[in-house]
Amino acid sequence: MAKAKTSIELIALQCSECKRKNYTTSKNRKNIQGKLEFMKYCPHDRKHTLHKETKIK
């Protein structure tokens, strides 16, 4: 059975330096059309880096 599309989507935030998916969050597709980008702490690099939105597998 296929999932119905909802306005809220679960996404992962991937570090731009180490390429690991460190965080998950949700996003409302009706309010935010573009991809999210945050400066978040990367525990592998031990510093704040840019994290971009990717899909959760």
All heavy atoms as TSV, in Angstrom:
chain	resi	resn	atom	element	x	y	z
A	1	MET	N	N	0.839	-1.173	0.000
A	1	MET	CA	C	0.000	0.000	0.000
A	1	MET	C	C	0.890	1.244	0.000
A	1	MET	O	O	1.804	1.354	0.807
A	1	MET	CB	C	-0.885	-0.048	1.236
A	1	MET	CG	C	-1.937	0.987	1.248
A	1	MET	SD	S	-3.029	0.694	2.649
A	1	MET	CE	C	-4.543	1.004	1.862
A	2	ALA	N	N	0.630	2.158	-0.892
A	2	ALA	CA	C	1.445	3.366	-1.023
A	2	ALA	C	C	1.018	4.409	0.003
A	2	ALA	O	O	-0.147	4.482	0.391
A	2	ALA	CB	C	1.311	3.934	-2.427
A	3	LYS	N	N	2.010	5.203	0.424
A	3	LYS	CA	C	1.737	6.289	1.356
A	3	LYS	C	C	1.110	7.461	0.618
A	3	LYS	O	O	1.496	7.773	-0.502
A	3	LYS	CB	C	3.048	6.766	1.964
A	3	LYS	CG	C	3.396	6.171	3.282
A	3	LYS	CD	C	4.738	6.698	3.689
A	3	LYS	CE	C	4.737	7.263	5.042
A	3	LYS	NZ	N	6.065	7.663	5.469
A	4	ALA	N	N	0.176	8.125	1.256
A	4	ALA	CA	C	-0.414	9.331	0.679
A	4	ALA	C	C	0.529	10.504	0.927
A	4	ALA	O	O	1.194	10.580	1.959
A	4	ALA	CB	C	-1.761	9.607	1.324
A	5	LYS	N	N	0.602	11.412	-0.027
A	5	LYS	CA	C	1.448	12.589	0.147
A	5	LYS	C	C	0.785	13.557	1.108
A	5	LYS	O	O	-0.399	13.849	0.998
A	5	LYS	CB	C	1.677	13.287	-1.192
A	5	LYS	CG	C	2.706	12.628	-2.037
A	5	LYS	CD	C	3.302	13.614	-2.994
A	5	LYS	CE	C	4.538	13.025	-3.589
A	5	LYS	NZ	N	5.273	13.985	-4.347
A	6	THR	N	N	1.554	14.021	2.057
A	6	THR	CA	C	1.052	14.992	3.021
A	6	THR	C	C	1.819	16.295	2.845
A	6	THR	O	O	2.813	16.352	2.123
A	6	THR	CB	C	1.233	14.485	4.463
A	6	THR	OG1	O	2.617	14.301	4.703
A	6	THR	CG2	C	0.493	13.182	4.690
A	7	SER	N	N	1.370	17.325	3.529
A	7	SER	CA	C	2.051	18.612	3.401
A	7	SER	C	C	3.334	18.642	4.233
A	7	SER	O	O	4.207	19.452	3.987
A	7	SER	CB	C	1.131	19.748	3.815
A	7	SER	OG	O	0.771	19.596	5.162
A	8	ILE	N	N	3.441	17.746	5.223
A	8	ILE	CA	C	4.642	17.702	6.063
A	8	ILE	C	C	5.502	16.527	5.628
A	8	ILE	O	O	5.025	15.406	5.494
A	8	ILE	CB	C	4.274	17.603	7.547
A	8	ILE	CG1	C	3.529	18.870	7.955
A	8	ILE	CG2	C	5.503	17.398	8.398
A	8	ILE	CD1	C	3.039	18.876	9.366
A	9	GLU	N	N	6.777	16.806	5.402
A	9	GLU	CA	C	7.709	15.809	4.878
A	9	GLU	C	C	8.897	15.673	5.829
A	9	GLU	O	O	9.396	16.660	6.339
A	9	GLU	CB	C	8.179	16.313	3.505
A	9	GLU	CG	C	9.244	15.531	2.855
A	9	GLU	CD	C	9.694	16.180	1.556
A	9	GLU	OE1	O	9.526	17.395	1.373
A	9	GLU	OE2	O	10.226	15.435	0.733
A	10	LEU	N	N	9.337	14.441	6.073
A	10	LEU	CA	C	10.527	14.210	6.892
A	10	LEU	C	C	11.759	14.302	6.003
A	10	LEU	O	O	11.772	13.745	4.902
A	10	LEU	CB	C	10.469	12.845	7.560
A	10	LEU	CG	C	9.410	12.672	8.630
A	10	LEU	CD1	C	9.418	11.242	9.130
A	10	LEU	CD2	C	9.643	13.623	9.780
A	11	ILE	N	N	12.781	15.014	6.477
A	11	ILE	CA	C	14.009	15.197	5.705
A	11	ILE	C	C	15.216	14.963	6.600
A	11	ILE	O	O	15.101	14.987	7.825
A	11	ILE	CB	C	14.091	16.621	5.092
A	11	ILE	CG1	C	14.030	17.684	6.187
A	11	ILE	CG2	C	13.023	16.832	4.051
A	11	ILE	CD1	C	14.374	19.058	5.728
A	12	ALA	N	N	16.365	14.734	5.986
A	12	ALA	CA	C	17.632	14.606	6.704
A	12	ALA	C	C	18.496	15.808	6.363
A	12	ALA	O	O	18.388	16.374	5.266
A	12	ALA	CB	C	18.338	13.319	6.311
A	13	LEU	N	N	19.364	16.200	7.284
A	13	LEU	CA	C	20.309	17.284	7.044
A	13	LEU	C	C	21.704	16.674	6.932
A	13	LEU	O	O	22.180	16.017	7.852
A	13	LEU	CB	C	20.259	18.316	8.171
A	13	LEU	CG	C	18.940	19.065	8.314
A	13	LEU	CD1	C	18.980	19.963	9.529
A	13	LEU	CD2	C	18.625	19.864	7.071
A	14	GLN	N	N	22.342	16.889	5.776
A	14	GLN	CA	C	23.648	16.299	5.481
A	14	GLN	C	C	24.728	17.361	5.574
A	14	GLN	O	O	24.581	18.456	5.035
A	14	GLN	CB	C	23.629	15.699	4.079
A	14	GLN	CG	C	24.906	15.032	3.676
A	14	GLN	CD	C	24.826	14.455	2.282
A	14	GLN	OE1	O	23.998	14.868	1.480
A	14	GLN	NE2	N	25.681	13.521	1.993
A	15	CYS	N	N	25.836	17.017	6.242
A	15	CYS	CA	C	26.968	17.925	6.392
A	15	CYS	C	C	27.620	18.142	5.032
A	15	CYS	O	O	27.825	17.200	4.275
A	15	CYS	CB	C	27.968	17.338	7.381
A	15	CYS	SG	S	29.424	18.369	7.606
A	16	SER	N	N	27.973	19.380	4.723
A	16	SER	CA	C	28.591	19.683	3.430
A	16	SER	C	C	30.071	19.311	3.393
A	16	SER	O	O	30.646	19.191	2.325
A	16	SER	CB	C	28.416	21.164	3.091
A	16	SER	OG	O	29.024	21.951	4.084
A	17	GLU	N	N	30.695	19.091	4.554
A	17	GLU	CA	C	32.118	18.742	4.588
A	17	GLU	C	C	32.358	17.237	4.693
A	17	GLU	O	O	33.102	16.671	3.903
A	17	GLU	CB	C	32.808	19.476	5.741
A	17	GLU	CG	C	32.884	20.981	5.490
A	17	GLU	CD	C	33.715	21.689	6.527
A	17	GLU	OE1	O	34.535	21.046	7.200
A	17	GLU	OE2	O	33.540	22.909	6.657
A	18	CYS	N	N	31.736	16.563	5.659
A	18	CYS	CA	C	31.996	15.129	5.839
A	18	CYS	C	C	30.969	14.255	5.121
A	18	CYS	O	O	31.126	13.049	5.064
A	18	CYS	CB	C	32.064	14.764	7.318
A	18	CYS	SG	S	30.482	14.836	8.169
A	19	LYS	N	N	29.878	14.845	4.597
A	19	LYS	CA	C	28.831	14.158	3.826
A	19	LYS	C	C	28.039	13.137	4.634
A	19	LYS	O	O	27.452	12.225	4.084
A	19	LYS	CB	C	29.409	13.472	2.582
A	19	LYS	CG	C	30.191	14.374	1.673
A	19	LYS	CD	C	29.351	15.485	1.114
A	19	LYS	CE	C	30.175	16.321	0.155
A	19	LYS	NZ	N	29.600	17.606	-0.090
A	20	ARG	N	N	28.015	13.272	5.950
A	20	ARG	CA	C	27.231	12.372	6.792
A	20	ARG	C	C	25.907	13.034	7.144
A	20	ARG	O	O	25.837	14.252	7.313
A	20	ARG	CB	C	27.985	12.032	8.070
A	20	ARG	CG	C	29.202	11.209	7.798
A	20	ARG	CD	C	29.894	10.864	9.076
A	20	ARG	NE	N	31.043	10.013	8.812
A	20	ARG	CZ	C	32.062	9.886	9.628
A	20	ARG	NH1	N	32.087	10.537	10.757
A	20	ARG	NH2	N	33.061	9.095	9.319
A	21	LYS	N	N	24.863	12.220	7.277
A	21	LYS	CA	C	23.551	12.719	7.660
A	21	LYS	C	C	23.465	12.724	9.172
A	21	LYS	O	O	23.329	11.686	9.801
A	21	LYS	CB	C	22.467	11.852	7.038
A	21	LYS	CG	C	22.456	11.947	5.528
A	21	LYS	CD	C	21.407	11.076	4.919
A	21	LYS	CE	C	21.473	11.172	3.403
A	21	LYS	NZ	N	20.520	10.295	2.765
A	22	ASN	N	N	23.572	13.904	9.779
A	22	ASN	CA	C	23.653	14.035	11.226
A	22	ASN	C	C	22.316	14.354	11.888
A	22	ASN	O	O	22.136	14.043	13.058
A	22	ASN	CB	C	24.651	15.135	11.599
A	22	ASN	CG	C	26.040	14.824	11.121
A	22	ASN	OD1	O	26.462	13.690	11.113
A	22	ASN	ND2	N	26.759	15.854	10.709
A	23	TYR	N	N	21.387	14.993	11.198
A	23	TYR	CA	C	20.144	15.460	11.804
A	23	TYR	C	C	18.953	15.075	10.938
A	23	TYR	O	O	19.073	14.948	9.717
A	23	TYR	CB	C	20.152	16.989	11.962
A	23	TYR	CG	C	21.223	17.492	12.892
A	23	TYR	CD1	C	22.442	17.955	12.405
A	23	TYR	CD2	C	21.017	17.513	14.263
A	23	TYR	CE1	C	23.421	18.417	13.256
A	23	TYR	CE2	C	21.996	17.988	15.126
A	23	TYR	CZ	C	23.188	18.434	14.616
A	23	TYR	OH	O	24.158	18.887	15.467
A	24	THR	N	N	17.783	14.922	11.562
A	24	THR	CA	C	16.521	14.758	10.843
A	24	THR	C	C	15.557	15.812	11.355
A	24	THR	O	O	15.622	16.227	12.521
A	24	THR	CB	C	15.914	13.364	11.055
A	24	THR	OG1	O	15.732	13.151	12.443
A	24	THR	CG2	C	16.798	12.290	10.459
A	25	THR	N	N	14.665	16.247	10.496
A	25	THR	CA	C	13.676	17.252	10.859
A	25	THR	C	C	12.491	17.109	9.911
A	25	THR	O	O	12.508	16.297	8.987
A	25	THR	CB	C	14.283	18.675	10.808
A	25	THR	OG1	O	13.322	19.596	11.301
A	25	THR	CG2	C	14.699	19.062	9.408
A	26	SER	N	N	11.470	17.900	10.130
A	26	SER	CA	C	10.317	17.902	9.235
A	26	SER	C	C	10.189	19.276	8.589
A	26	SER	O	O	10.687	20.272	9.109
A	26	SER	CB	C	9.046	17.549	10.004
A	26	SER	OG	O	8.824	18.492	11.014
A	27	LYS	N	N	9.509	19.278	7.447
A	27	LYS	CA	C	9.364	20.526	6.695
A	27	LYS	C	C	7.960	20.575	6.118
A	27	LYS	O	O	7.465	19.561	5.612
A	27	LYS	CB	C	10.421	20.530	5.599
A	27	LYS	CG	C	10.205	21.493	4.472
A	27	LYS	CD	C	11.344	21.419	3.488
A	27	LYS	CE	C	10.841	21.232	2.111
A	27	LYS	NZ	N	11.842	21.464	1.096
A	28	ASN	N	N	7.325	21.727	6.188
A	28	ASN	CA	C	6.013	21.924	5.597
A	28	ASN	C	C	6.202	22.357	4.150
A	28	ASN	O	O	6.747	23.433	3.881
A	28	ASN	CB	C	5.239	22.974	6.394
A	28	ASN	CG	C	3.797	23.072	5.966
A	28	ASN	OD1	O	3.425	22.655	4.883
A	28	ASN	ND2	N	2.974	23.624	6.848
A	29	ARG	N	N	5.772	21.529	3.214
A	29	ARG	CA	C	5.970	21.822	1.786
A	29	ARG	C	C	5.177	23.024	1.302
A	29	ARG	O	O	5.555	23.672	0.337
A	29	ARG	CB	C	5.556	20.609	0.957
A	29	ARG	CG	C	6.570	19.537	0.942
A	29	ARG	CD	C	6.214	18.557	-0.128
A	29	ARG	NE	N	6.138	17.237	0.471
A	29	ARG	CZ	C	5.564	16.206	-0.064
A	29	ARG	NH1	N	4.981	16.314	-1.219
A	29	ARG	NH2	N	5.547	15.050	0.532
A	30	LYS	N	N	4.056	23.317	1.959
A	30	LYS	CA	C	3.236	24.456	1.526
A	30	LYS	C	C	3.920	25.789	1.827
A	30	LYS	O	O	3.784	26.746	1.080
A	30	LYS	CB	C	1.880	24.414	2.217
A	30	LYS	CG	C	1.007	23.288	1.721
A	30	LYS	CD	C	-0.335	23.314	2.408
A	30	LYS	CE	C	-1.188	22.166	1.919
A	30	LYS	NZ	N	-2.487	22.127	2.622
A	31	ASN	N	N	4.662	25.866	2.941
A	31	ASN	CA	C	5.291	27.124	3.349
A	31	ASN	C	C	6.706	27.286	2.799
A	31	ASN	O	O	7.154	28.408	2.565
A	31	ASN	CB	C	5.348	27.219	4.865
A	31	ASN	CG	C	3.971	27.264	5.485
A	31	ASN	OD1	O	3.008	27.644	4.829
A	31	ASN	ND2	N	3.870	26.868	6.720
A	32	ILE	N	N	7.435	26.182	2.627
A	32	ILE	CA	C	8.841	26.239	2.219
A	32	ILE	C	C	9.006	25.424	0.931
A	32	ILE	O	O	8.921	24.201	0.961
A	32	ILE	CB	C	9.761	25.682	3.328
A	32	ILE	CG1	C	9.522	26.418	4.630
A	32	ILE	CG2	C	11.219	25.766	2.906
A	32	ILE	CD1	C	10.156	25.772	5.837
A	33	GLN	N	N	9.243	26.096	-0.204
A	33	GLN	CA	C	9.395	25.392	-1.469
A	33	GLN	C	C	10.832	24.984	-1.742
A	33	GLN	O	O	11.084	23.951	-2.329
A	33	GLN	CB	C	8.889	26.253	-2.645
A	33	GLN	CG	C	7.380	26.298	-2.771
A	33	GLN	CD	C	6.733	27.275	-1.803
A	33	GLN	OE1	O	7.352	28.234	-1.375
A	33	GLN	NE2	N	5.496	27.030	-1.438
A	34	GLY	N	N	11.807	25.786	-1.324
A	34	GLY	CA	C	13.214	25.511	-1.598
A	34	GLY	C	C	13.802	24.516	-0.611
A	34	GLY	O	O	13.122	24.008	0.284
A	35	LYS	N	N	15.104	24.230	-0.778
A	35	LYS	CA	C	15.796	23.317	0.129
A	35	LYS	C	C	16.300	24.080	1.351
A	35	LYS	O	O	16.743	25.211	1.243
A	35	LYS	CB	C	16.968	22.654	-0.589
A	35	LYS	CG	C	16.517	21.724	-1.695
A	35	LYS	CD	C	17.589	20.745	-2.035
A	35	LYS	CE	C	17.066	19.788	-3.069
A	35	LYS	NZ	N	17.206	18.417	-2.664
A	36	LEU	N	N	16.247	23.424	2.512
A	36	LEU	CA	C	16.691	24.047	3.752
A	36	LEU	C	C	18.205	23.964	3.887
A	36	LEU	O	O	18.821	22.983	3.469
A	36	LEU	CB	C	16.053	23.347	4.951
A	36	LEU	CG	C	14.542	23.459	5.100
A	36	LEU	CD1	C	14.086	22.639	6.289
A	36	LEU	CD2	C	14.146	24.906	5.291
A	37	GLU	N	N	18.795	24.980	4.484
A	37	GLU	CA	C	20.224	25.012	4.794
A	37	GLU	C	C	20.386	25.636	6.178
A	37	GLU	O	O	19.829	26.692	6.447
A	37	GLU	CB	C	21.002	25.841	3.773
A	37	GLU	CG	C	21.047	25.253	2.390
A	37	GLU	CD	C	21.896	26.086	1.442
A	37	GLU	OE1	O	22.304	27.204	1.815
A	37	GLU	OE2	O	22.137	25.611	0.331
A	38	PHE	N	N	21.136	24.956	7.046
A	38	PHE	CA	C	21.380	25.439	8.398
A	38	PHE	C	C	22.850	25.315	8.731
A	38	PHE	O	O	23.530	24.408	8.247
A	38	PHE	CB	C	20.602	24.614	9.429
A	38	PHE	CG	C	19.111	24.750	9.344
A	38	PHE	CD1	C	18.332	23.693	8.888
A	38	PHE	CD2	C	18.480	25.907	9.735
A	38	PHE	CE1	C	16.966	23.801	8.814
A	38	PHE	CE2	C	17.110	26.022	9.672
A	38	PHE	CZ	C	16.348	24.969	9.206
A	39	MET	N	N	23.336	26.200	9.597
A	39	MET	CA	C	24.653	26.034	10.195
A	39	MET	C	C	24.440	25.239	11.476
A	39	MET	O	O	23.867	25.735	12.441
A	39	MET	CB	C	25.292	27.390	10.511
A	39	MET	CG	C	25.735	28.155	9.287
A	39	MET	SD	S	27.026	27.345	8.355
A	39	MET	CE	C	28.428	27.576	9.407
A	40	LYS	N	N	24.843	23.968	11.464
A	40	LYS	CA	C	24.641	23.073	12.594
A	40	LYS	C	C	25.987	22.516	13.030
A	40	LYS	O	O	26.951	22.528	12.283
A	40	LYS	CB	C	23.734	21.895	12.207
A	40	LYS	CG	C	22.355	22.268	11.718
A	40	LYS	CD	C	21.441	22.670	12.820
A	40	LYS	CE	C	20.883	21.446	13.509
A	40	LYS	NZ	N	19.960	21.771	14.575
A	41	TYR	N	N	26.033	21.970	14.246
A	41	TYR	CA	C	27.252	21.376	14.771
A	41	TYR	C	C	27.421	19.968	14.200
A	41	TYR	O	O	26.512	19.142	14.273
A	41	TYR	CB	C	27.200	21.306	16.298
A	41	TYR	CG	C	28.433	20.700	16.912
A	41	TYR	CD1	C	29.604	21.420	17.000
A	41	TYR	CD2	C	28.426	19.391	17.376
A	41	TYR	CE1	C	30.743	20.868	17.562
A	41	TYR	CE2	C	29.553	18.827	17.937
A	41	TYR	CZ	C	30.709	19.574	18.022
A	41	TYR	OH	O	31.834	19.026	18.557
A	42	CYS	N	N	28.590	19.682	13.634
A	42	CYS	CA	C	28.922	18.355	13.123
A	42	CYS	C	C	29.812	17.661	14.152
A	42	CYS	O	O	30.936	18.100	14.393
A	42	CYS	CB	C	29.640	18.450	11.781
A	42	CYS	SG	S	30.080	16.841	11.111
A	43	PRO	N	N	29.330	16.575	14.776
A	43	PRO	CA	C	30.136	15.911	15.799
A	43	PRO	C	C	31.374	15.209	15.237
A	43	PRO	O	O	32.329	14.979	15.968
A	43	PRO	CB	C	29.170	14.896	16.425
A	43	PRO	CG	C	28.073	14.746	15.457
A	43	PRO	CD	C	28.012	15.993	14.653
A	44	HIS	N	N	31.380	14.901	13.956
A	44	HIS	CA	C	32.525	14.226	13.351
A	44	HIS	C	C	33.667	15.208	13.049
A	44	HIS	O	O	34.836	14.871	13.191
A	44	HIS	CB	C	32.102	13.487	12.083
A	44	HIS	CG	C	30.964	12.547	12.329
A	44	HIS	ND1	N	31.102	11.369	13.017
A	44	HIS	CD2	C	29.649	12.640	12.018
A	44	HIS	CE1	C	29.935	10.772	13.097
A	44	HIS	NE2	N	29.031	11.523	12.498
A	45	ASP	N	N	33.317	16.416	12.615
A	45	ASP	CA	C	34.320	17.458	12.360
A	45	ASP	C	C	34.594	18.299	13.606
A	45	ASP	O	O	35.558	19.056	13.640
A	45	ASP	CB	C	33.851	18.388	11.246
A	45	ASP	CG	C	33.801	17.696	9.899
A	45	ASP	OD1	O	34.515	16.697	9.725
A	45	ASP	OD2	O	33.042	18.161	9.022
A	46	ARG	N	N	33.710	18.207	14.589
A	46	ARG	CA	C	33.774	18.974	15.840
A	46	ARG	C	C	33.793	20.480	15.604
A	46	ARG	O	O	34.579	21.212	16.207
A	46	ARG	CB	C	34.955	18.537	16.693
A	46	ARG	CG	C	34.744	17.139	17.236
A	46	ARG	CD	C	35.773	16.793	18.237
A	46	ARG	NE	N	36.963	16.331	17.515
A	46	ARG	CZ	C	38.107	16.036	18.092
A	46	ARG	NH1	N	38.232	16.141	19.382
A	46	ARG	NH2	N	39.125	15.619	17.386
A	47	LYS	N	N	32.933	20.946	14.703
A	47	LYS	CA	C	32.765	22.377	14.455
A	47	LYS	C	C	31.421	22.612	13.781
A	47	LYS	O	O	30.765	21.667	13.340
A	47	LYS	CB	C	33.902	22.929	13.597
A	47	LYS	CG	C	34.025	22.299	12.230
A	47	LYS	CD	C	35.207	22.880	11.492
A	47	LYS	CE	C	35.373	22.194	10.150
A	47	LYS	NZ	N	36.504	22.731	9.413
A	48	HIS	N	N	31.007	23.863	13.686
A	48	HIS	CA	C	29.771	24.210	13.002
A	48	HIS	C	C	30.023	24.247	11.497
A	48	HIS	O	O	30.953	24.915	11.042
A	48	HIS	CB	C	29.248	25.559	13.489
A	48	HIS	CG	C	28.595	25.483	14.816
A	48	HIS	ND1	N	29.304	25.514	16.000
A	48	HIS	CD2	C	27.301	25.343	15.154
A	48	HIS	CE1	C	28.460	25.419	17.007
A	48	HIS	NE2	N	27.236	25.312	16.528
A	49	THR	N	N	29.199	23.519	10.741
A	49	THR	CA	C	29.319	23.476	9.290
A	49	THR	C	C	27.934	23.646	8.674
A	49	THR	O	O	26.912	23.540	9.352
A	49	THR	CB	C	29.917	22.133	8.817
A	49	THR	OG1	O	29.081	21.076	9.273
A	49	THR	CG2	C	31.326	21.940	9.327
A	50	LEU	N	N	27.909	23.883	7.375
A	50	LEU	CA	C	26.655	24.021	6.643
A	50	LEU	C	C	26.042	22.647	6.425
A	50	LEU	O	O	26.706	21.727	5.940
A	50	LEU	CB	C	26.908	24.706	5.300
A	50	LEU	CG	C	25.675	24.979	4.456
A	50	LEU	CD1	C	24.791	26.016	5.142
A	50	LEU	CD2	C	26.072	25.468	3.083
A	51	HIS	N	N	24.769	22.493	6.804
A	51	HIS	CA	C	24.025	21.251	6.593
A	51	HIS	C	C	22.900	21.542	5.616
A	51	HIS	O	O	22.135	22.488	5.806
A	51	HIS	CB	C	23.454	20.727	7.912
A	51	HIS	CG	C	24.469	20.072	8.778
A	51	HIS	ND1	N	25.474	20.764	9.409
A	51	HIS	CD2	C	24.631	18.780	9.113
A	51	HIS	CE1	C	26.203	19.917	10.101
A	51	HIS	NE2	N	25.716	18.695	9.937
A	52	LYS	N	N	22.783	20.698	4.565
A	52	LYS	CA	C	21.769	20.894	3.536
A	52	LYS	C	C	20.751	19.753	3.571
A	52	LYS	O	O	21.054	18.651	3.994
A	52	LYS	CB	C	22.430	20.941	2.158
A	52	LYS	CG	C	23.332	22.135	1.984
A	52	LYS	CD	C	23.927	22.173	0.600
A	52	LYS	CE	C	24.845	23.356	0.452
A	52	LYS	NZ	N	25.419	23.457	-0.892
A	53	GLU	N	N	19.570	20.045	3.065
A	53	GLU	CA	C	18.472	19.094	3.055
A	53	GLU	C	C	18.723	17.951	2.066
A	53	GLU	O	O	19.129	18.188	0.924
A	53	GLU	CB	C	17.188	19.821	2.670
A	53	GLU	CG	C	16.004	18.950	2.452
A	53	GLU	CD	C	14.820	19.700	1.925
A	53	GLU	OE1	O	14.734	20.922	2.091
A	53	GLU	OE2	O	13.961	19.041	1.331
A	54	THR	N	N	18.462	16.706	2.491
A	54	THR	CA	C	18.492	15.535	1.619
A	54	THR	C	C	17.322	14.632	1.997
A	54	THR	O	O	16.660	14.836	3.008
A	54	THR	CB	C	19.804	14.718	1.763
A	54	THR	OG1	O	19.954	14.332	3.117
A	54	THR	CG2	C	21.005	15.525	1.320
A	55	LYS	N	N	17.077	13.618	1.192
A	55	LYS	CA	C	16.002	12.673	1.457
A	55	LYS	C	C	16.433	11.637	2.486
A	55	LYS	O	O	17.610	11.286	2.579
A	55	LYS	CB	C	15.605	11.935	0.176
A	55	LYS	CG	C	14.886	12.803	-0.819
A	55	LYS	CD	C	14.418	11.958	-1.974
A	55	LYS	CE	C	13.656	12.796	-2.965
A	55	LYS	NZ	N	13.190	11.990	-4.087
A	56	ILE	N	N	15.460	11.124	3.230
A	56	ILE	CA	C	15.695	10.017	4.154
A	56	ILE	C	C	15.441	8.730	3.386
A	56	ILE	O	O	14.421	8.595	2.728
A	56	ILE	CB	C	14.750	10.102	5.373
A	56	ILE	CG1	C	15.063	11.340	6.174
A	56	ILE	CG2	C	14.862	8.845	6.224
A	56	ILE	CD1	C	14.144	11.532	7.356
A	57	LYS	N	N	16.373	7.805	3.467
A	57	LYS	CA	C	16.174	6.533	2.764
A	57	LYS	C	C	15.391	5.569	3.615
A	57	LYS	O	O	15.424	5.530	4.778
A	57	LYS	CB	C	17.507	5.912	2.417
A	57	LYS	CG	C	18.186	6.674	1.325
A	57	LYS	CD	C	19.386	5.914	0.838
A	57	LYS	CE	C	20.005	6.652	-0.327
A	57	LYS	NZ	N	21.131	5.968	-0.870
